Amino acid sequence: MSEIFKQLDLIIAQRVKEADPNNSYVAKLYQSGVDRMLKKVGEEAAETLIAAKNQAAGAEAAELIGEVADLWFHIAVMLHHAGLSSEDIATELAKRFGMSGLDEKASRAPTGSV
C-alpha cells in the first residue's frame, strides 16, 4: 500500500517542478499558494464527512472511498509544500503502534488549538 503513496509523492514533486499550471492541476494548485491548498484540504475534509454520514445512512462505500482519496491527494500536495511526504506520516503512525490511543494523545503537549 505505501508504494502508491510514494508514487503519489513523486508525481506531485515532478508536477510542481516541471508541469505547466495551464495543463496540470497540481502545478496550478501549488502556484495558487498555501491558502488555496489549505482551503482545498478543508473542502475535501468536509466532503469526506458528508460521504461518511451518507454511508452510515446506507449509501454505497464508493462515495466515501472517492472522497477519502480526494482528501488524501490534497493532503499530499499540502505535505509537499511543507517539505514533508507520506513517508513522514507513515513513520509517525508506526511509532504509535503498541501504544494506547489515549496514552498517545496524553503524551502530546497541548498546542492551544482545537
MOWOBEL-V185088 format. One record per run of one state. SS is the DSSP state (H for helix, E for strand, - for the rest). FROM is the first residue (numbers start at 1). TO is the last residue. If there is no record, write none. Layout:
ss/from/to
SS/FROM/TO
SS/FROM/TO
This chain:
ss/from/to
-/1/1
H/2/18
-/19/24
H/25/32
-/33/33
H/34/56
-/57/60
H/61/81
-/82/85
H/86/96
-/97/100
H/101/107
-/108/114
